[in-house]
Amino acid sequence: MSVHSQVLFNYKCLETELGQESVQMIARLFLEDTGNMVAKMKQAVKDKDAETVRFTVHMLKGCCRSIVALSVEEYCEALEDAACTGDWTSIAVGVNQLGPLYQQLREEVMDYIKGEN
């Protein structure tokens, strides 16, 4: 579960298809919808609740797909697979690595909304 891409939010692709105004709206919704997902997964790891990890990472994966954050989406898919199989080593490592990755994506989305892209 590693991500090699420098840029995680592919807003240019979205703008080509949807226009800047729609992408701004989708970006804001992404931030609203995903704000507590990583914290929820970290708590689920502490609670040994693989189903909550699986469900939450599945939701995050879909949100990432909606903003064409494909490398993060792929990471989430691998983490979801680990949660489905109950591989606690991969789940714990994956959730810990997802935190900074999600934060980087979140910052890119916020910069886009502010017009700092």
C-alpha positions in Angstrom: 0.0 0.0 0.0 2.2 2.8 -1.2 1.5 6.0 -3.1 4.1 7.4 -5.5 2.3 10.4 -6.9 3.3 13.9 -5.9 -0.1 15.4 -6.8 -3.0 13.6 -5.3 -6.0 15.8 -6.4 -6.5 15.8 -10.2 -8.7 18.9 -10.4 -7.7 19.6 -14.1 -9.3 16.4 -15.3 -12.5 17.3 -13.4 -12.6 20.9 -14.6 -12.3 19.7 -18.2 -15.4 17.6 -17.8 -17.4 19.6 -15.3 -16.2 23.2 -15.2 -14.5 25.0 -12.3 -17.7 26.0 -10.4 -18.9 22.3 -10.2 -15.4 21.2 -9.2 -15.3 23.8 -6.4 -18.6 22.4 -5.1 -17.4 18.8 -5.3 -14.2 19.7 -3.5 -16.1 21.4 -0.7 -18.4 18.4 -0.3 -15.3 16.1 -0.3 -13.9 18.0 2.7 -17.2 18.0 4.5 -17.9 14.3 3.9 -14.4 13.0 4.7 -13.3 15.2 7.6 -13.5 12.6 10.4 -13.0 9.4 8.5 -9.4 8.8 9.3 -10.0 9.4 13.0 -12.9 7.0 12.9 -10.7 4.3 11.3 -8.0 4.9 14.0 -10.5 4.4 16.7 -11.8 1.3 15.0 -8.3 -0.1 14.9 -8.0 0.4 18.7 -11.4 -1.3 19.1 -10.3 -4.1 16.7 -13.4 -3.4 14.7 -12.5 -4.5 11.1 -16.1 -3.8 9.8 -16.0 -0.2 10.8 -12.5 0.2 9.1 -13.8 -1.6 6.0 -17.0 0.5 5.8 -15.3 3.8 6.5 -12.4 3.2 4.1 -14.9 2.1 1.4 -16.7 5.4 1.9 -13.4 7.3 1.7 -12.5 5.4 -1.5 -15.7 6.5 -3.1 -15.2 10.1 -2.1 -11.6 10.0 -3.5 -13.0 8.6 -6.8 -15.4 11.6 -7.0 -12.5 14.0 -7.1 -10.2 11.8 -9.2 -7.7 11.2 -6.4 -6.9 7.9 -7.9 -3.7 7.1 -6.1 -5.5 7.6 -2.7 -8.5 5.6 -4.0 -6.1 2.7 -4.9 -4.6 2.9 -1.4 -8.0 2.8 0.2 -8.9 -0.2 -1.9 -5.9 -2.1 -0.6 -6.8 -1.1 2.9 -10.4 -2.2 2.4 -9.1 -5.6 1.1 -7.1 -6.0 4.3 -10.1 -5.1 6.4 -12.2 -7.7 4.6 -9.7 -10.4 5.4 -9.1 -9.3 8.9 -5.4 -8.8 8.4 -4.8 -6.7 11.5 -1.1 -6.0 10.8 -1.9 -4.6 7.3 -5.0 -2.7 8.7 -3.0 -1.0 11.5 -0.1 -0.1 9.2 -2.5 1.0 6.5 -4.6 3.3 8.7 -1.4 4.9 10.2 -0.1 5.5 6.7 -3.4 6.8 5.4 -3.4 9.6 8.0 -0.6 11.7 6.4 -1.7 10.7 2.9 -5.2 11.9 3.5 -3.9 15.1 5.1 -1.8 15.8 2.0 -4.9 15.3 -0.2 -7.0 17.5 2.1 -4.4 20.3 1.9 -4.4 20.1 -1.9 -8.2 20.3 -2.0 -8.2 23.2 0.4 -5.5 25.0 -1.7 -7.7 24.4 -4.8 -10.7 25.9 -3.1 -8.7 28.9 -2.1 -7.4 29.3 -5.6 -3.8 28.4 -4.7 -3.3 25.8 -7.3 
